[in-house]
Amino acid sequence: MLRIEHLTKVYPNGTVALKDVSFQVQDGEFLAVIGLSGSGKSTLLRCINRLIEPTSGKIFWNDVDITAASSADMRNIRRQIGFIFQQFNLVKRSTVLTNVLSGRLGYTNPWASLVNYFSRVDHQRAVKNLERLGLEDKAHVRADSLSGGQQQRVGIARALMQEPKLILADEPVASLDPVLSHSILKYLEQLNKGDKMTVLCSLHFLDLVHRYATRAIALKAGELVFEGLPVEIDDARFKEIYGKEAERVSIV
């Protein structure tokens, strides 16, 4: 279980990105995080695995206090937490296989990783994950030769190399068209339902939230303003989250 207690993040320029945010995520949930751009969604996800250091508050993963963990402890914790980035975060000049193998760095001797050495078992695991994402024929091409949807699938395959129990997906379909958005979210849904991975996924479109999420939270100006079932987000609640001038937009 993931537990967030009174989480606050204030950036050096004084921007309050998160303000006293508290919620829980049960094992096996697909939790959507919604809100306007700048509401704190990315900051929240990045605080959970300490890509960003919280200013105050606590984050517990299976009763381990992530916010108090040492660098060595965080290396072990991050093995359980896969991260999928909005802009894919691939090494564009490297091959797809090399990018996927980089997801294994948390298990690899640091000296071996400097020379890009990975075991035969790791190579086999990488190929298997590429097959699962339908990319086995792209293993030896450069990452920057792929389409956006393919690059995001490489990002998912890389996250799977960690053998995670929790997936954090930071607006993974924000730069994709509607058809590819559903394709990527179906892979995340498969990991959630088939592999029993807990998923936290920030999303913009409510119809995607209704289709894939089991529960949702909403942030507004860094504060938690909604927690509940996606179907509970009616027109009035939608306006509270996104503002009176906001209009629902459907993604086919």
C-alpha positions in Angstrom: 0.0 0.0 0.0 1.1 3.6 -0.8 0.3 6.2 1.9 0.8 9.9 1.4 0.7 12.0 4.6 0.6 15.9 4.6 2.9 16.1 1.5 4.1 19.6 0.7 6.5 20.8 -1.9 7.7 24.4 -2.2 10.2 25.1 -5.0 13.2 27.5 -4.3 11.4 30.3 -6.2 8.6 30.1 -3.7 6.1 28.2 -5.9 3.9 25.9 -3.8 3.5 22.9 -6.0 1.8 20.6 -3.4 0.1 21.7 -0.2 -0.7 19.3 2.6 -1.8 16.4 0.3 -2.9 13.2 2.0 -4.4 10.0 0.4 -3.9 6.2 0.2 -3.6 3.8 -2.7 -4.5 0.2 -2.1 -2.5 -2.6 -3.8 -3.9 -3.4 -7.2 -5.6 0.0 -7.8 -5.5 2.0 -11.0 -5.5 5.5 -9.6 -5.9 8.4 -12.0 -4.5 11.8 -10.9 -6.3 14.7 -12.7 -6.1 18.4 -12.7 -5.0 21.4 -14.8 -1.5 21.8 -16.0 0.5 23.2 -13.1 -1.8 21.7 -10.5 1.0 19.5 -9.0 0.4 16.2 -10.8 4.0 15.7 -12.0 5.4 17.0 -8.8 3.4 14.5 -6.8 4.5 11.5 -8.9 8.1 12.6 -8.8 8.0 13.1 -5.1 6.8 9.5 -4.6 10.1 8.0 -5.8 12.1 11.1 -4.8 13.1 12.3 -8.2 12.0 15.5 -6.5 12.6 15.9 -2.8 9.5 16.8 -0.8 9.6 19.9 1.5 7.6 18.2 4.2 5.3 15.3 4.8 5.7 11.6 4.6 5.4 9.0 1.9 5.1 5.3 2.9 5.4 2.4 0.5 4.5 -0.9 2.3 5.1 0.8 5.6 8.6 2.0 4.6 9.1 5.7 5.0 10.5 6.7 1.5 11.1 10.3 2.7 13.5 9.1 5.4 15.3 6.5 3.2 19.0 6.7 2.6 20.5 6.7 -0.9 21.3 3.0 -0.6 17.8 2.3 0.7 16.3 4.3 -2.2 18.1 2.2 -4.7 16.3 -0.8 -3.4 12.9 1.0 -3.1 13.2 2.2 -6.7 13.5 -1.4 -7.9 9.8 -1.7 -6.9 8.6 1.5 -8.5 8.6 1.9 -12.3 8.4 5.4 -13.8 6.9 6.2 -17.3 7.6 9.7 -18.5 5.5 12.0 -20.7 8.4 12.8 -23.0 9.6 9.1 -23.0 13.0 10.1 -21.6 14.9 7.7 -23.9 18.6 8.0 -25.0 17.7 8.8 -28.6 21.0 7.7 -30.2 21.0 4.4 -28.4 19.2 1.3 -29.6 15.9 0.3 -28.3 17.4 -2.7 -26.6 20.0 -0.6 -24.8 17.2 1.8 -23.6 15.2 -1.2 -22.2 18.3 -2.7 -20.5 18.8 0.6 -18.7 15.8 -0.2 -16.6 17.9 -2.9 -15.0 20.5 -0.5 -13.6 19.1 -0.7 -10.1 20.1 -4.4 -10.1 23.5 -4.0 -11.8 26.9 -3.5 -10.4 27.7 0.2 -10.9 31.0 -0.5 -12.5 29.5 -2.9 -14.9 26.8 -0.4 -15.9 29.5 2.2 -16.8 30.6 -0.1 -19.7 27.0 -1.0 -20.5 27.5 -4.7 -19.4 24.3 -6.6 -18.7 24.0 -10.4 -18.0 22.5 -12.9 -20.5 19.5 -13.2 -18.2 19.0 -9.4 -18.4 19.2 -9.5 -22.2 16.6 -12.3 -22.3 14.3 -10.4 -20.0 14.7 -7.3 -22.2 13.8 -9.2 -25.4 10.8 -10.8 -23.6 9.5 -7.4 -22.5 10.0 -6.0 -26.1 8.0 -9.0 -27.4 5.3 -8.2 -24.9 5.0 -4.6 -26.1 5.1 -5.7 -29.8 8.6 -4.3 -30.4 10.7 -7.3 -30.9 11.6 -6.3 -34.4 12.8 -2.9 -33.3 15.4 -4.1 -30.7 18.5 -3.0 -32.7 17.2 0.3 -34.2 17.9 3.7 -32.8 15.2 5.0 -30.4 14.8 8.2 -32.3 13.7 6.4 -35.4 10.5 5.2 -33.7 7.1 6.9 -33.6 5.9 8.5 -30.4 3.7 5.6 -29.5 6.5 3.1 -30.1 8.9 5.2 -27.9 6.3 5.2 -25.1 6.1 1.4 -25.4 9.9 1.3 -25.1 9.4 3.3 -21.9 7.0 0.8 -20.6 9.3 -2.1 -21.4 12.2 -0.3 -19.6 10.0 0.1 -16.5 9.1 -3.6 -16.6 12.8 -4.4 -16.4 12.6 -3.3 -12.7 10.0 -6.0 -12.0 8.0 -3.3 -10.3 5.0 -3.6 -8.0 4.1 0.1 -8.5 4.0 2.0 -11.8 4.0 5.8 -11.8 3.0 7.2 -15.2 3.4 10.9 -15.7 0.9 11.9 -18.4 2.0 9.1 -20.6 -0.4 9.9 -23.4 -0.3 13.7 -23.4 1.7 13.8 -26.7 -0.1 11.0 -28.4 -3.2 11.0 -30.7 -6.4 9.3 -29.5 -5.8 5.9 -31.0 -2.3 5.6 -29.5 -3.5 6.9 -26.2 -5.9 4.0 -25.8 -3.2 1.6 -27.0 -0.8 2.8 -24.3 -3.4 2.8 -21.6 -4.5 -0.7 -22.5 -0.9 -1.9 -21.8 -1.1 -0.2 -18.4 -4.4 -1.7 -17.8 -3.0 -5.2 -18.6 -0.2 -4.6 -16.1 -2.7 -3.5 -13.5 -5.2 -6.3 -14.0 -3.1 -9.1 -15.4 0.2 -8.6 -13.4 -1.5 -7.1 -10.3 0.6 -4.0 -10.5 -0.6 -0.8 -8.7 -0.8 2.1 -11.2 -0.8 5.8 -10.6 -1.4 7.6 -13.8 -1.9 11.4 -14.4 -4.4 12.1 -17.2 -6.1 15.1 -18.7 -9.2 13.6 -20.4 -12.0 12.4 -18.2 -13.3 9.8 -20.6 -9.9 8.0 -20.3 -10.2 8.3 -16.5 -13.7 6.7 -16.7 -12.5 4.0 -19.1 -9.3 2.8 -17.3 -9.2 4.1 -13.7 -10.7 2.3 -10.7 -10.4 5.5 -8.5 -9.3 9.1 -9.0 -7.9 12.0 -7.1 -7.8 15.6 -8.3 -5.4 18.4 -7.6 -6.0 22.1 -7.9 -3.2 24.6 -7.2 -1.4 21.9 -5.3 -4.3 20.9 -3.0 -6.3 17.7 -3.0 -9.8 18.7 -4.0 -11.4 15.3 -4.9 -10.9 11.7 -4.0 -13.3 9.0 -5.1 -14.7 7.0 -8.0 -14.4 8.4 -11.5 -18.2 8.2 -12.0 -18.6 10.7 -9.1 -17.0 13.5 -11.2 -20.2 15.0 -12.5 -20.5 18.4 -14.2 -20.5 20.4 -11.0 -17.4 18.5 -9.7 -15.7 18.9 -13.1 -16.1 22.7 -12.8 -14.7 22.7 -9.3 -11.6 20.9 -10.4 -11.0 22.6 -13.7 -12.7 26.0 -13.3 -16.1 27.5 -14.4 -14.9 28.2 -17.9 -13.7 24.6 -18.6 -15.5 22.4 -21.0 -15.3 18.6 -21.2 -13.4 17.3 -24.2 -13.8 13.8 -25.4 -11.1 11.6 -26.8 -12.4 9.0 -29.2 
